Amino acid sequence: MERTTLGRTGLSVSVAGLGCGGHSRLGQSHGHSTQQSVAVVRAAIDAGVNFIDTAAAYGTEGIVGQAIRDCRDQVVISSKLGVVKPGTNHLGQDFLSAAEFVQLAEQNLRRLGTDRIDIFHLHGVAHSQYAYCERELVPALHKLREQGKIRFLGLTERFVQDTDHRMLRQALQDDHWDVVMTGFNLLNPSARYSVLKQTQKKNIGTLIMFAVRRALSQPDAAIAVVQDLVANGMVRGDLMDPENPLGFLSEPGVADSIVEAAYRFCRHEPGTHVVLTGTGSTEHLAENLAAIGKPKLPEATLMLLQNLFGQVDSISGN
Ligand SMILES: NC(=O)c1ccc[n+]([C@@H]2O[C@H](COP(=O)([O-])OP(=O)(O)OC[C@H]3O[C@@H](n4cnc5c(N)ncnc54)[C@H](OP(=O)(O)O)[C@@H]3O)[C@@H](O)[C@H]2O)c1
């Protein structure tokens, strides 16, 4: 597994990271047992993945803790905490105080069974929440860092609602963040200009989420999303087969599947360090890691994708 340096953190990380959230949550959303999910994390580590992303909200920190018990020092742990009081509207203003935030972060550490989290993010921050986060929670993150409980400060966006990265565009004007996580995929590559240019300039570690999600892993979802974009005049329908609009991605000489093309698209985008893959299936994991290890998509395919979806900033592919 290829490694890269995660921006200014200096951490050496695998270019593929295991995402323990998303729709699958290591298969917990599909009824997997704890042991089955632990086996997915172990399979990723055995395949050379050293970057593991989880969060309080996913219910998978304990699983990760079990899986890394014997190899804590060989992995980079990324975890997160939301910014509103548990049980309240994620997009609302019922914020955790700095003291509550620090107290809850201790629970992340306990669930993970570790004394330090390498990257600790404010999780899924909306644009309307950023000012509070900057004022009240950045000092809390610094306090945790001074105590040695976290090593680097991270920030993730709420991509399903914030498809054009309004929050990160503001946050990247500050100098607080060592690492950010952004939504990026071949249907909505808008982070290329609004996020990745800035992260490269500031040498900020950059994690990619939503490489695949539903729209690029389920054929019916792909058709629905593309039809919607065509109907709204965002994308030219005459350049695609209406019954199989993304079929050109799995033609000979391009990629073996749409999922493979989707991961390769993200992996080779300048400015991306770690592409997260979220799965509860060891078969999907093996396929996805192989895809992330493959070369860039052909230039003609990239050009077609740019012509089709290059201007899209209104969907996440969720
Ligand atoms: N705001 C935030 O902070 C935020 C939000 C969302 C996600 N994230 C992070 O980003 C990570 C990546 O996002 P994601 O989990 O949505 O990942 P993703 O890789 O874009 O999509 C994963 C989804 O596709 C399915 N899938 C994966 N490989 C497949 C394959 N080869 N064939 C068919 N289906 C496949 C998975 O289900 P199976 O289990 O069936 O494989 C899962 O439902 C998350 O796990 C989480 O760590 C963060």
The ligand as an SDF file (V2000), in Angstrom:
LIG
                    3D

 48 52  0  0  0  0  0  0  0  0999 V2000
  -18.9980   14.6350    7.8630 N   0  0  0  0  0  0  0  0  0  0  0  0
  -18.2220   13.6190    8.1080 C   0  0  0  0  0  0  0  0  0  0  0  0
  -17.3680   13.7250    8.9370 O   0  0  0  0  0  0  0  0  0  0  0  0
  -18.3760   12.3310    7.3540 C   0  0  0  0  0  0  0  0  0  0  0  0
  -19.5300   12.0830    6.6120 C   0  0  0  0  0  0  0  0  0  0  0  0
  -19.6010   10.8990    5.8710 C   0  0  0  0  0  0  0  0  0  0  0  0
  -18.5210   10.0080    5.8700 C   0  0  0  0  0  0  0  0  0  0  0  0
  -17.4210   10.2830    6.6330 N   0  0  0  0  0  0  0  0  0  0  0  0
  -16.2740    9.3490    6.6880 C   0  0  0  0  0  0  0  0  0  0  0  0
  -15.9100    9.0320    5.3700 O   0  0  0  0  0  0  0  0  0  0  0  0
  -15.9070    7.6160    5.2430 C   0  0  0  0  0  0  0  0  0  0  0  0
  -16.1550    7.2720    3.7950 C   0  0  0  0  0  0  0  0  0  0  0  0
  -17.5100    7.5520    3.4140 O   0  0  0  0  0  0  0  0  0  0  0  0
  -18.4530    6.3840    3.0550 P   0  0  0  0  0  0  0  0  0  0  0  0
  -18.4790    5.4280    4.1800 O   0  0  0  0  0  0  0  0  0  0  0  0
  -19.7470    6.8340    2.6300 O   0  0  0  0  0  0  0  0  0  0  0  0
  -17.6030    5.6870    1.8900 O   0  0  0  0  0  0  0  0  0  0  0  0
  -17.7720    5.4300    0.4020 P   0  0  0  0  0  0  0  0  0  0  0  0
  -16.5630    4.6510    0.1620 O   0  0  0  0  0  0  0  0  0  0  0  0
  -18.0090    6.6420   -0.4380 O   0  0  0  0  0  0  0  0  0  0  0  0
  -19.1370    4.5660    0.2560 O   0  0  0  0  0  0  0  0  0  0  0  0
  -19.3130    3.4360    0.9940 C   0  0  0  0  0  0  0  0  0  0  0  0
  -20.6700    2.8140    0.6560 C   0  0  0  0  0  0  0  0  0  0  0  0
  -20.5700    2.0750   -0.5660 O   0  0  0  0  0  0  0  0  0  0  0  0
  -20.6980    0.6760   -0.3280 C   0  0  0  0  0  0  0  0  0  0  0  0
  -19.5540    0.0340   -1.0070 N   0  0  0  0  0  0  0  0  0  0  0  0
  -18.2500    0.1380   -0.6640 C   0  0  0  0  0  0  0  0  0  0  0  0
  -17.4900   -0.5790   -1.5200 N   0  0  0  0  0  0  0  0  0  0  0  0
  -18.3260   -1.1330   -2.4190 C   0  0  0  0  0  0  0  0  0  0  0  0
  -18.1190   -1.9870   -3.5430 C   0  0  0  0  0  0  0  0  0  0  0  0
  -16.8910   -2.3870   -3.8920 N   0  0  0  0  0  0  0  0  0  0  0  0
  -19.2050   -2.3680   -4.2550 N   0  0  0  0  0  0  0  0  0  0  0  0
  -20.4490   -1.9480   -3.9110 C   0  0  0  0  0  0  0  0  0  0  0  0
  -20.7070   -1.1630   -2.8440 N   0  0  0  0  0  0  0  0  0  0  0  0
  -19.6480   -0.7440   -2.1010 C   0  0  0  0  0  0  0  0  0  0  0  0
  -20.6070    0.4800    1.1750 C   0  0  0  0  0  0  0  0  0  0  0  0
  -21.4420   -0.5760    1.6160 O   0  0  0  0  0  0  0  0  0  0  0  0
  -20.8820   -2.0520    1.9500 P   0  0  0  0  0  0  0  0  0  0  0  0
  -20.7510   -2.1580    3.4080 O   0  0  0  0  0  0  0  0  0  0  0  0
  -21.9590   -2.9370    1.3830 O   0  0  0  0  0  0  0  0  0  0  0  0
  -19.5790   -2.2350    1.2260 O   0  0  0  0  0  0  0  0  0  0  0  0
  -21.0840    1.8250    1.7130 C   0  0  0  0  0  0  0  0  0  0  0  0
  -22.4730    1.8550    1.8420 O   0  0  0  0  0  0  0  0  0  0  0  0
  -16.9450    7.1430    6.2550 C   0  0  0  0  0  0  0  0  0  0  0  0
  -16.8230    5.7930    6.5670 O   0  0  0  0  0  0  0  0  0  0  0  0
  -16.5910    8.0430    7.4070 C   0  0  0  0  0  0  0  0  0  0  0  0
  -15.4480    7.5430    8.0700 O   0  0  0  0  0  0  0  0  0  0  0  0
  -17.3340   11.4220    7.3560 C   0  0  0  0  0  0  0  0  0  0  0  0
  1  2  1  0
  2  3  2  0
  2  4  1  0
  4  5  1  0
  4 48  2  0
  5  6  2  0
  6  7  1  0
  7  8  2  0
  8  9  1  0
  8 48  1  0
  9 10  1  0
  9 46  1  0
 10 11  1  0
 11 12  1  0
 11 44  1  0
 12 13  1  0
 13 14  1  0
 14 15  2  0
 14 16  1  0
 14 17  1  0
 17 18  1  0
 18 19  2  0
 18 20  1  0
 18 21  1  0
 21 22  1  0
 22 23  1  0
 23 24  1  0
 23 42  1  0
 24 25  1  0
 25 26  1  0
 25 36  1  0
 26 27  1  0
 26 35  1  0
 27 28  2  0
 28 29  1  0
 29 30  1  0
 29 35  2  0
 30 31  1  0
 30 32  2  0
 32 33  1  0
 33 34  2  0
 34 35  1  0
 36 37  1  0
 36 42  1  0
 37 38  1  0
 38 39  2  0
 38 40  1  0
 38 41  1  0
 42 43  1  0
 44 45  1  0
 44 46  1  0
 46 47  1  0
M  CHG  2   8   1  16  -1
M  END
$$$$
